[in-house]
Amino acid sequence: VALHIVRTEGIASLYRGIAPPLLSLSVVNTIGFTSYSYFREVVFQGKNGWDYNNMLSGMMGTPFFSLITTPENFVKTQMQLDNVNTRRFQSSFHCASTLVREHGPTVLYTGHVVNTIREAAFMASYFYVYEGLRELFLDHMQAKMAVPVAGGCAGALSWFFSFPLDCIRAGVQGRDLKDKSREKGAIKILQQLLQTRGVGGLYSGVGPSIARAFLVSGSRFSAYEGALWLLRGGRDSTGR
């Protein structure tokens, strides 16, 4: 698929719809990591290692940042499908404004429920796996390697766990909005995927997503732990 896109449309087409995630992820990461740190230290008093309190702390920010990720994912999905089909949208902003004009502002929150559940599942497993693997890896390698490797593994495993929900989310948000007869909710999309593709259909395209998640999460947690190290005067979140 990647080679076909590059040959027929150029490398720039691989980045179609990039504006919404670039804008939203700055806010989402700020809310996600800040809420996690607060709930872990103040509310649930999570410990280093495999502690379910880290799981609870991770999902607490989901109701807030899903308000951002739902329209971001919706616009990105519509842009990517438009790139294949009609090419009626000139940019992400043009896509969002056109769809709001045609269908009303609530269209941006198409698939909000399934996206929020997906975010909760991802974030809960994300921080739980990271904290557990980091402690495990710190016993066998230096911190400068343990953090990115643990972060990368946490991202990959969490994406694999939540990927069926993302597949359903994409099905809900990627439908033809003009064809009301094809309007389907998350349950209908799930049933259709199972009937036509089986369980494997829920993991269609999981390979590239896991590879991306490993690279992104490794760098993300390195930046997070590095910031904590600086702000705490040379001590990381483990107290070392």
Long-range contacts (C-beta under 8 A, 24 or more apart in sequence): 9-83, 13-83, 16-79, 16-80, 16-83, 17-75, 17-76, 17-77, 17-79, 17-80, 17-83, 17-92, 17-95, 18-92, 19-91, 19-92, 19-93, 20-71, 20-72, 20-73, 20-75, 20-76, 20-92, 20-96, 21-72, 21-76, 23-72, 24-68, 24-69, 24-72, 27-65, 27-68, 28-65, 28-68, 28-69, 29-220, 31-61, 31-64, 31-65, 31-68, 32-61, 32-65, 32-123, 33-224, 34-61, 35-60, 35-61, 35-64, 36-60, 36-61, 36-123, 36-127, 40-127, 46-131, 48-131, 48-134, 48-135, 48-237, 48-238, 49-131, 49-132, 49-135, 50-128, 50-131, 50-132, 50-135, 51-128, 51-131, 51-132, 52-128, 54-127, 54-128, 54-131, 54-132, 55-124, 55-125, 55-127, 55-128, 56-124, 57-127, 58-123, 58-124, 58-125, 58-126, 58-127, 58-128, 59-120, 59-123, 59-124, 61-123, 62-116, 62-119, 62-120, 62-123, 63-116, 65-119, 66-112, 66-115, 66-116, 66-119, 69-115, 69-119, 70-108, 70-109, 70-110, 70-111, 70-112, 70-115, 70-116, 71-96, 71-108, 71-109, 73-111, 73-115, 73-169, 73-170, 73-173, 74-107, 74-108, 74-109, 74-110, 74-111, 74-173, 75-99, 75-108, 77-170, 77-173, 77-174, 78-173, 78-174, 81-174, 99-177, 102-177, 103-177, 107-177, 110-172, 110-173, 110-177, 111-169, 111-172, 111-173, 111-186, 113-186, 114-165, 114-168, 114-169, 114-172, 114-186, 115-169, 115-173, 117-165, 118-162, 118-165, 118-166, 118-169, 121-161, 121-162, 121-165, 122-158, 122-159, 122-161, 122-162, 123-158, 125-154, 125-157, 125-158, 125-161, 125-162, 126-154, 126-155, 126-158, 126-217, 127-154, 129-153, 129-154, 129-157, 129-158, 130-154, 130-217, 130-221, 134-238, 135-238, 138-238, 143-225, 143-236, 143-240, 147-221, 147-222, 147-225, 148-218, 148-219, 148-221, 148-222, 149-218, 150-221, 151-217, 151-218, 151-219, 151-220, 151-221, 151-222, 152-213, 152-214, 152-215, 152-217, 152-218, 153-214, 154-217, 154-221, 155-213, 155-214, 155-216, 155-217, 155-218, 155-220, 156-210, 156-211, 156-213, 156-214, 156-217, 158-213, 159-206, 159-209, 159-210, 159-213, 160-203, 160-206, 160-210, 163-202, 163-203, 163-206, 163-209, 164-202, 164-203, 166-209, 167-193, 167-201, 167-202, 167-203, 167-204, 167-205, 168-193, 168-202
